[in-house]
Amino acid sequence: MTETRIDVQVEHKHPQPDEQKHPNTCPSCNSHFRDDELAAALYVCTHCGHHFPMPAWARIEWLADDDSFVEEAADVRSADPLGFFDLRPYTERLAEAELNTGLGEAMVIGHATLDTHPVELAVMDFSFMGGSMGSAVGEKFARACESAVSRETPLIAVSSSGGARMQEGILSLMTLPKTVVAVQDLHDASLPLFVVMAHPTTAGVLASFASLGDVTIAEPGALIAFAGPRVVQQTTREKLPEDFALAEQNLRFGHVDAIVPRPEQRSYLARLLRLFAR
C-alpha cells in the first residue's frame, strides 16, 4: 500500500523574526548604519546611493538656513467625520501615528530662508500613515500657498505619499481640487512652485499638487505613479520594464525636469530661487 503524502506550505503574513532586517539596513547593498551615521549622510547610503525615507523635520533642518524656519498651522489635525472603523478606530490610528512620529499630521509647513532667499516650505513625511493626504494635509498645503502669496515668496513642496487617506473617504478626495486651486492662486500671484518628489509619490498626491510644479525634480529611484507596477501588471497582464514608474523612466518621458540626488538638492533649489527671484 502506497502512503499518500501531502506537502503543505504556510505563507506567513508577517516575516519571521530571523527574516526581519534592521530599518537602517540598505535594501540595495545590505550595508548597515547607526542612526547618527544615517542622519549625517542625509539618509542616503554612502556605499550605493540608495535614498532612505527622510523625516520631515530632518529635511526642513537641512534645507532651511539655521534658526530660520517658523512652523505654521501646527494646530491643524485630522478629525474623524465618518466615524471610520476598520480593524481599529481611525482616531486610534491617528494617535498611534502621532506618538510614533512626533508629528501632528503627514505634512509640516512654515516659512524660512534657504541660502538667504525667503521661501515657504511644505514637507510631507511618509512615516505618518504612509504620507496619506486627508483633509488636514490638504488644508495645510492650502495655507502654505496662502502664506507664500501673502509673503510674496516661492513655495517648495516635498511630496512623499501613498495617496488619499481612505479613512476620510470622499472628503479626502475633495482635497485634490482644493490643492489644485491653491496652486492656481499661487500662480496667479506670479509665484513659482518647486516640487521635490521623494519615494513614493503616488495616487492622489501625484494627481494634484505634486504634478503642478513650475520645476519638478525627483530623487533617484523614487516611485512616481498613479498606480504602482504590481497593480498595473495585474490589470494589463503585460510585462513591465524594470524601471517602470521610477524617477528614471519619468525623466525619459518628460514628467520630471531632473533627477537630483539628495545631497545636491539644496544647492539646486538655491539656484532656482535665484533664477526665479522677482
C-alpha positions in Angstrom: 0.0 0.0 0.0 1.4 3.4 -1.1 1.5 6.1 1.6 0.0 9.4 0.4 1.9 12.4 1.4 0.6 16.0 1.3 3.1 18.9 1.1 1.8 21.9 3.0 3.4 25.3 2.7 2.4 28.1 5.1 2.7 31.6 3.9 3.2 33.9 6.8 1.5 37.3 6.7 4.5 38.8 8.5 8.1 37.8 8.1 9.6 35.6 10.8 11.9 37.3 13.3 15.1 35.8 11.7 14.0 37.3 8.3 13.4 40.8 9.6 16.1 43.4 8.9 17.0 46.4 10.9 15.4 49.5 9.4 18.8 51.1 8.8 19.9 48.2 6.6 20.2 49.3 2.9 17.9 47.2 0.8 20.2 47.6 -2.2 23.6 46.6 -0.8 22.7 45.4 2.7 25.0 48.0 4.3 24.1 48.8 7.9 24.2 52.2 9.5 23.8 53.6 13.0 21.1 56.3 13.4 23.6 59.1 13.7 25.5 57.8 10.6 22.4 57.8 8.5 21.3 61.2 9.6 24.7 62.7 8.9 24.6 61.2 5.4 21.1 62.8 4.8 19.6 59.3 4.9 21.5 58.3 1.8 23.5 55.0 1.7 27.2 56.0 1.4 28.0 52.8 -0.4 25.4 52.6 -3.2 23.5 55.8 -3.1 20.1 54.3 -2.0 17.8 57.0 -0.7 16.2 56.1 2.6 13.0 57.9 3.6 13.9 61.2 5.3 11.9 62.5 8.2 10.2 65.8 7.5 11.9 67.7 10.3 15.3 66.4 9.3 14.7 67.6 5.7 13.5 71.0 6.9 16.5 71.4 9.2 18.8 70.6 6.2 17.0 72.8 3.7 16.3 75.9 5.8 19.0 78.3 7.0 19.9 77.9 10.7 17.1 79.0 13.0 15.1 80.5 10.1 12.2 78.1 10.0 8.9 79.1 11.6 6.2 76.4 11.6 2.7 77.4 10.6 -0.7 75.7 11.1 0.8 73.3 13.7 -2.7 73.0 15.3 -4.3 71.6 12.2 -5.3 68.0 12.9 -7.4 65.4 11.2 -10.9 64.8 12.6 -13.0 61.7 12.2 -16.0 63.0 10.3 -17.1 59.5 9.1 -16.5 57.7 12.4 -14.4 55.3 10.4 -13.6 51.9 11.9 -11.8 49.0 10.2 -9.7 46.8 12.4 -9.3 49.8 14.8 -10.9 53.2 15.1 -9.4 55.9 12.9 -8.8 58.1 15.9 -6.7 55.4 17.4 -4.6 55.1 14.2 -4.0 58.9 14.3 -3.0 58.8 17.9 -0.5 56.0 17.2 1.0 57.8 14.2 1.5 61.0 16.3 3.0 59.0 19.1 5.4 57.1 16.7 6.5 60.1 14.6 6.1 63.1 16.9 4.1 64.8 14.1 0.6 66.2 14.2 0.0 65.3 10.5 1.7 63.9 7.4 2.8 67.4 6.4 4.8 70.2 8.0 4.6 73.7 6.7 6.2 77.0 7.5 8.3 79.9 6.2 12.1 80.1 6.3 15.1 81.2 4.2 17.1 79.0 2.0 20.5 80.4 1.2 19.2 83.7 2.4 16.2 83.6 0.0 12.8 83.8 1.6 10.7 80.7 0.9 7.7 78.7 2.1 8.1 75.0 2.8 5.6 72.2 2.7 7.2 68.9 3.5 5.5 65.5 3.7 6.5 62.6 5.9 5.7 59.1 4.7 6.1 57.7 8.2 2.8 59.3 9.3 0.2 56.9 7.9 2.0 56.4 4.7 2.0 60.2 4.0 -1.6 59.9 3.1 -3.4 63.1 2.2 -6.6 63.8 4.3 -8.5 66.9 4.9 -5.8 68.3 7.3 -3.0 67.8 4.9 -5.0 69.5 2.1 -5.7 72.4 4.5 -2.1 72.7 5.5 -1.0 72.8 1.8 -3.6 75.4 1.0 -2.4 77.5 3.9 1.2 77.2 2.7 0.1 78.6 -0.6 -1.8 81.4 1.1 1.3 82.2 3.2 3.5 82.2 0.1 1.2 84.7 -1.6 0.9 87.0 1.4 4.7 87.0 1.9 5.4 87.0 -1.9 7.8 84.1 -1.7 8.2 80.9 -3.7 6.8 77.6 -2.4 8.9 74.4 -2.2 6.8 71.3 -1.7 8.4 67.9 -0.9 6.0 65.0 -1.7 6.1 61.5 -0.2 2.8 59.9 -0.1 0.8 56.7 -0.8 -2.2 58.8 -1.9 -5.5 60.0 -0.5 -6.4 58.8 3.0 -9.1 56.1 2.7 -10.4 56.7 6.3 -11.8 60.0 5.2 -13.5 58.7 2.1 -14.8 61.3 -0.4 -13.7 64.1 2.0 -10.1 63.1 1.3 -10.7 63.1 -2.4 -12.2 66.6 -2.2 -8.8 67.8 -1.0 -7.3 67.1 -4.5 -9.2 70.0 -6.3 -8.6 72.1 -3.1 -4.8 71.9 -3.5 -5.1 72.4 -7.3 -7.0 75.7 -6.7 -4.4 76.7 -4.1 -1.6 76.2 -6.6 -3.6 78.3 -9.2 -3.8 81.1 -6.7 0.0 80.9 -6.2 0.5 81.1 -10.0 -2.0 84.0 -10.3 0.3 85.9 -8.0 3.2 85.1 -10.3 4.9 83.0 -7.7 6.7 79.7 -8.5 6.1 76.2 -7.1 9.1 73.9 -6.9 8.3 70.2 -6.2 10.7 67.6 -4.9 9.3 64.1 -5.5 10.6 61.7 -2.9 9.8 58.0 -2.7 7.0 57.3 -3.1 4.9 60.0 -4.8 1.7 58.2 -5.9 -2.1 58.3 -6.4 -3.9 61.4 -5.2 -0.9 63.5 -4.4 0.6 62.9 -7.8 -2.8 63.6 -9.4 -2.9 67.0 -7.6 -0.3 69.5 -6.5 2.8 67.3 -7.0 2.3 67.4 -10.7 1.9 71.2 -10.9 5.3 72.5 -10.1 7.0 75.1 -12.3 10.1 73.0 -11.8 9.8 69.4 -10.7 12.7 67.3 -9.5 12.8 63.7 -8.3 15.1 61.7 -6.0 16.9 58.7 -7.7 14.8 55.6 -7.7 11.7 57.2 -6.4 8.4 55.6 -7.3 6.3 58.1 -9.2 3.0 56.8 -10.5 -0.8 57.0 -10.0 -0.8 53.2 -9.6 2.1 51.0 -8.7 3.7 48.4 -11.0 2.0 45.5 -9.3 -1.5 46.9 -9.8 -0.7 47.9 -13.4 0.7 44.5 -14.3 -2.2 42.7 -12.8 -4.6 44.9 -14.7 -2.9 44.9 -18.1 -1.3 41.4 -17.8 1.7 42.7 -19.6 5.4 42.5 -18.6 6.6 45.9 -17.5 10.1 47.4 -17.9 12.3 47.1 -14.8 12.3 50.8 -14.2 8.5 51.2 -14.7 7.2 54.2 -12.8 10.6 55.0 -11.3 12.0 58.5 -11.4 14.4 57.5 -14.3 11.5 56.4 -16.5 9.5 59.6 -15.7 12.5 61.7 -16.7 12.7 59.9 -20.1 9.1 60.7 -20.7 9.4 64.3 -19.6 7.3 64.0 -16.4 10.1 65.5 -14.3 12.7 68.1 -15.1 15.7 66.5 -13.4 16.8 63.7 -11.0 18.8 65.3 -8.3 20.5 63.3 -5.5 19.5 64.5 -2.1 23.0 65.9 -1.2 22.7 68.2 -4.2 19.2 69.4 -3.8 19.8 72.3 -1.5 22.2 74.0 -3.9 19.9 73.1 -6.9 16.9 74.7 -5.1 19.0 77.8 -4.2 19.9 78.2 -7.8 16.2 78.0 -8.8 15.4 80.6 -6.2 18.0 83.0 -7.7 16.7 82.4 -11.2 13.1 83.0 -10.2 13.8 86.0 -8.0 11.3 88.8 -8.5 
